Amino acid sequence: MFKKSAASILLSTALLCSPLATYHTYAAAKSDYHYELSIVGEPAPYVQQDDVYMHGGTLYVQLNALADRYWVQPSFDATGTRAGFNGWLKKFAVRDGSKTAIVDGKVVTMSKPAYFKKEKDNKQPVVYVPFPFAIEALGGTYTGYNAQTKTVTAKNMQTPHVIYTTHHGIMYGVDQNGGDVFTWDGKGKPVHILSLHHDLDSCGIDVETTPGGLLLITIGNSYGEPHLNSEVYQFLYKNGALIRQNHADYRPGHTDLLDNYKGKIMMNDSHILRLIEDGSGNVVQTIDLTRLGNKGTDQQYSIEAMDDDMMLIRNAHDFELSVANLHTGHSAVLYKQILSANEKKDVEWSLSGADRFMGADRLTFQKRVGNTLYFTFDPPNGDASRTVTYDLNQLR
């Protein structure tokens, strides 16, 4: 009945996809030596700075931390002595104690060997490589060392703009600049498969193969300042062909909290919910959410729970959670039914505020037992949260 959707997970972590987001840190002693990277970025070039470390007369950089800035992630073999780094159109690998590296399929010899070090608070080994190698492996240009300032420099570093995920050994990436979506097998050129036809802000991409063998691509995007608006794209493929697509722009509203029901794929454009049969890709049921919400055809709704006889829908404009009877079409705004008079006033005061999208009506669905729905109510006045219930027998 209730399953956290890929879209809601994507949007809850979307800010992590931004190059301005906090990257992973790798503990190390403070160094007297530093690097400065000139970044080709939007809306203007900028400079990144961090430490490098003198080791045997050569300046080394923590490759884990530097690569993470460019969305290139490490993985280690069973021995922990070989590290592979994989990102969009970028693959390289180094081995502890060796000068030999592999960069995009080619053998490269570093000036000095890499070394791995286990450091406090890091589960994985921290990989150290000569600074020029790290820069060139990431696509930049090493420009030199200033002995007076103890600073190494590089230029032509590119701000990453393709958000990607890996599914069954294939990378799927969406370009924030224009919304083009590609696949990449890690060897040849990326293959363009579709386009959203507009720029994305802070986004994420999820790819899954359904039990029925369909491929579902979900892209979530948080946009505007400060990233209050949410939109979701879904693309459904069968045997390599696009058969269904969906887009919902909730603006400051909440996104769906479930993406399938009893094995059926849910595609909600915020007005109409379509239930898609897994395997065939056929639409087997259509539900008019604006009719259920009964607040006008211009309203938009996300889905927070569903059962054979009822649905919980949240309005993207007023943020009120309603329960709807799927058989009769009747619905009720829940906070008006289950809260005390004073609590209703507090919620209405909260819903009238500029930050109403944050807490909405303060109701979070927990479970259904028989005909009773259980919710957690988190009062806007700061009182302790409590459990409230609604009897579905009231809605006929």
C-alpha positions in Angstrom: 0.0 0.0 0.0 2.8 2.4 0.8 6.2 2.5 -0.9 8.7 5.4 -1.0 9.0 6.4 -4.6 12.2 6.8 -6.6 11.2 10.3 -7.3 10.7 11.4 -3.7 14.1 9.9 -2.8 15.8 11.6 -5.8 14.3 15.0 -4.8 15.2 14.6 -1.1 18.8 14.3 -2.1 18.9 16.4 -5.2 21.0 19.2 -3.7 23.8 16.6 -3.3 24.0 16.6 -7.1 25.1 20.2 -7.2 28.8 21.1 -7.5 28.1 23.7 -4.8 27.1 20.9 -2.4 29.3 19.6 0.4 31.6 16.9 -0.9 33.1 14.0 1.0 36.0 14.8 3.3 38.9 12.6 4.0 40.8 13.2 7.2 44.5 14.0 7.0 47.0 16.1 8.8 47.1 19.8 7.9 49.6 20.6 5.2 51.7 23.6 4.4 51.2 23.0 0.7 48.1 23.8 -1.3 46.5 23.6 -4.7 44.5 26.1 -6.7 42.3 24.9 -9.6 40.8 27.3 -12.2 37.4 25.9 -12.9 35.4 26.5 -16.1 32.0 26.8 -14.5 28.6 28.5 -14.7 27.7 31.3 -14.4 31.4 32.3 -14.3 34.8 30.7 -13.8 35.9 30.2 -10.2 38.8 28.8 -8.1 38.9 25.7 -5.9 41.6 25.4 -3.1 42.6 22.6 -0.8 45.7 20.9 0.5 48.4 18.8 -1.2 51.0 16.7 0.7 54.7 16.5 0.4 55.9 12.8 0.2 59.4 11.8 -0.8 60.0 15.1 -2.5 56.8 15.0 -4.6 53.5 16.8 -3.9 50.6 14.3 -3.7 46.8 15.0 -3.6 44.1 12.9 -2.0 42.5 11.4 -5.2 39.3 10.3 -3.4 38.5 13.9 -2.3 39.5 15.6 -5.5 37.7 13.1 -7.8 34.6 13.4 -5.6 34.4 17.1 -6.5 33.9 16.0 -10.1 31.4 13.2 -9.3 34.0 10.4 -9.9 33.6 7.7 -7.4 36.2 5.1 -6.2 35.8 1.3 -5.8 38.4 -1.1 -4.4 39.2 -4.7 -5.1 39.0 -7.4 -2.5 42.6 -6.8 -1.4 42.2 -3.0 -1.0 45.3 -2.4 -3.1 43.7 -1.4 -6.4 41.3 1.5 -6.8 39.1 2.1 -9.8 37.6 5.6 -10.3 34.4 5.8 -12.4 32.4 8.9 -13.5 30.6 10.1 -16.6 32.9 9.5 -19.6 35.8 9.0 -17.2 37.5 5.9 -15.9 40.9 5.5 -14.3 42.6 3.1 -11.9 45.7 3.1 -9.7 47.4 0.5 -7.6 49.1 0.9 -4.2 52.9 1.2 -4.6 52.8 1.3 -8.4 53.6 4.1 -10.9 51.5 2.4 -13.6 47.9 3.7 -14.0 45.1 3.1 -16.5 43.3 6.3 -17.7 40.3 5.8 -20.1 41.7 2.5 -21.2 45.3 3.6 -21.8 48.4 2.8 -19.7 49.9 5.8 -18.1 53.1 6.1 -16.0 53.0 8.4 -13.1 56.1 10.3 -11.9 56.0 8.5 -8.6 54.0 5.6 -7.3 50.5 5.9 -5.7 50.2 5.1 -2.1 47.2 4.1 -0.1 46.7 5.0 3.5 44.1 4.1 6.1 43.1 7.2 8.0 40.9 7.9 10.9 37.1 8.0 10.2 37.5 6.7 6.6 36.1 3.3 5.9 38.0 3.1 2.5 41.7 3.6 2.0 42.6 7.2 1.1 44.5 7.2 -2.3 47.4 9.5 -2.8 48.8 10.2 -6.3 51.1 12.9 -7.7 49.1 16.1 -8.2 49.8 16.4 -12.0 48.5 12.9 -12.7 45.3 13.6 -10.8 44.7 16.8 -12.7 45.3 15.2 -16.1 43.2 12.1 -15.3 40.3 14.4 -14.5 40.7 16.3 -17.8 42.5 19.4 -16.6 45.9 20.9 -17.3 48.8 21.1 -14.8 50.3 24.6 -14.8 53.1 24.5 -12.3 54.4 25.1 -8.7 55.0 28.4 -6.9 57.7 27.7 -4.4 57.1 31.0 -2.6 53.5 30.3 -1.8 53.9 26.5 -1.8 51.0 26.2 -4.2 50.5 23.9 -7.2 48.1 25.1 -9.9 46.0 23.8 -12.7 43.5 25.1 -15.2 40.8 23.9 -17.6 39.0 21.9 -14.9 35.3 21.5 -16.0 32.4 21.8 -13.7 30.5 18.5 -14.0 27.0 18.8 -15.5 25.9 15.3 -16.2 24.1 13.5 -13.4 24.4 9.8 -13.8 23.6 6.4 -12.3 24.6 2.9 -13.2 22.2 0.1 -13.9 23.2 -3.4 -15.0 26.6 -2.2 -16.0 25.3 0.7 -18.1 25.6 4.3 -17.1 22.5 6.6 -17.6 23.2 10.3 -17.5 21.1 13.4 -17.8 22.8 16.7 -18.8 21.7 19.6 -16.7 22.5 21.9 -19.7 19.5 21.1 -21.9 18.1 18.0 -20.4 19.5 15.5 -22.9 19.7 11.9 -21.6 22.3 9.4 -22.6 23.5 5.9 -22.0 27.2 4.9 -21.9 28.7 1.4 -21.8 32.0 2.7 -20.5 33.8 2.1 -23.8 32.4 3.9 -26.8 30.6 7.1 -27.3 27.5 7.9 -25.2 24.2 7.2 -27.0 21.5 9.9 -26.9 18.1 8.3 -26.0 15.8 11.3 -25.2 15.6 14.9 -24.2 13.7 16.9 -21.6 14.3 20.0 -23.8 15.2 22.4 -20.9 17.9 23.0 -18.3 17.8 21.3 -15.0 18.8 22.7 -11.6 19.5 20.2 -8.8 18.5 16.8 -10.1 18.8 13.1 -9.8 18.2 10.1 -12.0 17.1 6.6 -11.1 16.8 3.6 -13.4 15.2 0.2 -12.6 14.1 -2.9 -14.4 10.6 -3.9 -13.3 9.7 -7.5 -12.4 7.9 -7.6 -15.8 11.0 -6.6 -17.7 10.2 -3.0 -18.5 12.8 -0.3 -18.0 11.7 2.8 -16.0 13.8 5.9 -15.9 12.9 8.5 -13.3 14.4 12.0 -13.2 13.6 14.4 -10.3 14.5 18.1 -10.4 14.4 20.7 -7.7 14.5 24.2 -9.2 14.2 27.9 -8.4 15.8 29.6 -5.4 16.2 28.2 -2.9 15.2 25.0 -4.8 11.6 24.9 -3.5 10.0 23.7 -6.7 9.8 20.0 -7.7 9.2 18.2 -10.9 9.3 14.5 -11.9 9.8 12.9 -15.3 9.1 9.2 -16.0 10.1 7.2 -19.1 9.0 3.6 -19.6 10.7 1.4 -22.1 9.8 -2.0 -23.5 12.3 -4.0 -25.6 14.3 -0.8 -26.0 11.4 1.3 -27.2 9.8 4.2 -25.3 6.2 3.3 -24.7 5.1 5.7 -21.9 6.2 9.0 -20.5 5.0 11.3 -17.8 5.8 14.7 -16.4 4.5 16.3 -13.2 5.5 19.8 -12.1 4.4 20.3 -8.5 6.1 23.6 -8.1 6.4 24.0 -4.3 4.1 21.1 -3.7 5.1 17.6 -2.5 5.9 14.8 -4.9 4.3 11.3 -4.9 5.3 9.0 -2.0 4.7 5.8 -3.9 5.4 4.8 -7.5 3.7 1.4 -7.8 0.6 -0.2 -6.5 0.1 -4.0 -6.4 2.7 -4.5 -9.1 1.3 -1.7 -11.3 3.5 1.2 -12.3 2.0 4.6 -11.3 2.3 7.6 -13.6 0.8 10.7 -12.1 0.9 14.0 -14.0 -0.6 15.7 -10.9 -4.1 15.7 -12.5 -4.6 12.2 -13.8 -3.1 9.0 -12.3 -2.5 6.1 -14.7 -1.8 2.6 -13.5 0.4 0.8 -16.0 0.4 -3.0 -16.2 3.9 -4.3 -15.8 5.1 -6.4 -18.7 2.7 -5.1 -21.3 2.9 -1.4 -20.5 -0.8 -1.0 -21.0 -2.9 1.5 -19.0 -5.3 -0.6 -16.9 -6.8 2.1 -14.8 -7.2 5.9 -14.9 -8.1 8.0 -11.9 -9.0 11.7 -12.1 -7.3 13.2 -9.1 -8.9 16.7 -9.6 -12.3 15.0 -9.4 -11.4 13.2 -6.2 -9.9 16.4 -4.7 -13.1 18.4 -5.6 -11.3 21.7 -5.5 -11.3 22.6 -9.2 -9.8 21.2 -12.4 -6.8 23.5 -12.1 -5.6 21.9 -8.9 -2.6 19.5 -8.7 -2.2 16.5 -6.4 0.5 14.1 -5.3 -0.3 10.7 -3.8 0.8 9.7 -0.3 -1.0 6.3 0.1 -3.4 4.1 -1.8 -5.6 1.0 -1.3 -8.3 -0.7 -3.3 -11.0 1.5 -1.8 -9.2 4.7 -0.8 -6.4 7.1 -1.6 -4.6 9.9 0.3 -3.8 12.9 -1.9 -2.1 16.1 -1.1 -3.0 19.3 -2.9 0.1 21.0 -4.4 -1.5 24.5 -4.0 -2.8 24.6 -0.5 -0.8 21.6 0.9 -3.9 20.0 2.5 -4.0 16.2 2.8 -7.3 14.6 1.8 -8.7 11.1 1.9 -10.8 10.0 -1.0 -13.2 7.1 -1.5 -12.3 5.5 -4.8 -15.8 3.9 -5.2 -18.0 6.9 -4.5 -15.6 9.7 -5.4 -16.3 11.4 -2.0 -13.3 13.1 -0.3 -12.6 15.0 2.9 -9.8 17.3 4.1 -8.3 15.3 6.9 -7.0 18.0 9.3 -10.6 19.4 9.5 -11.9 15.9 10.5 -9.4 14.7 13.0 -8.0 17.7 14.9 -9.3 19.7 17.7 -10.7 23.3 17.2 -7.5 24.9 18.5 -5.3 22.5 16.5 -7.2 23.4 13.3 -6.6 27.1 14.0 -2.9 26.4 14.4 -2.7 24.4 11.2 -4.6 27.1 9.3 -2.3 29.7 10.6 0.7 27.6 9.5 -0.9 27.0 6.0 -1.3 30.7 5.5 2.4 31.4 6.0 5.1 31.7 3.4 6.8 28.5 4.5 3.7 26.4 4.5 5.3 24.0 1.9 7.7 22.9 4.6 5.3 21.4 7.2 2.1 21.5 5.2 -0.8 20.5 7.5 1.5 18.6 9.8 -0.1 15.2 9.1 2.1 12.2 8.1 0.4 8.9 7.2 1.6 5.9 9.2 -0.5 2.9 8.6 -4.0 1.4 8.0 -5.5 -1.1 10.4 -9.0 -2.3 9.2 -10.9 0.8 8.4 -8.7 3.1 10.7 -6.0 5.3 9.3 -3.2 6.3 11.6 -1.3 9.6 11.2 1.4 11.4 13.2 0.4 15.0 13.9 3.3 17.4 14.5 1.7 20.6 15.9 3.1 23.8 14.4 3.1 25.4 17.9 6.0 23.1 19.0 4.0 20.7 21.2 4.9 17.1 21.2 3.7 15.1 18.2 0.9 12.6 18.7 -1.0 9.9 16.9 -4.4 10.8 15.4 -6.8 8.5 13.6 -9.5 8.6 10.9 -12.3 6.1 10.5 -13.0 5.4 6.8 -16.6 4.5 7.7 -17.1 8.3 7.9 -16.5 8.6 4.2 -19.2 6.9 2.1 
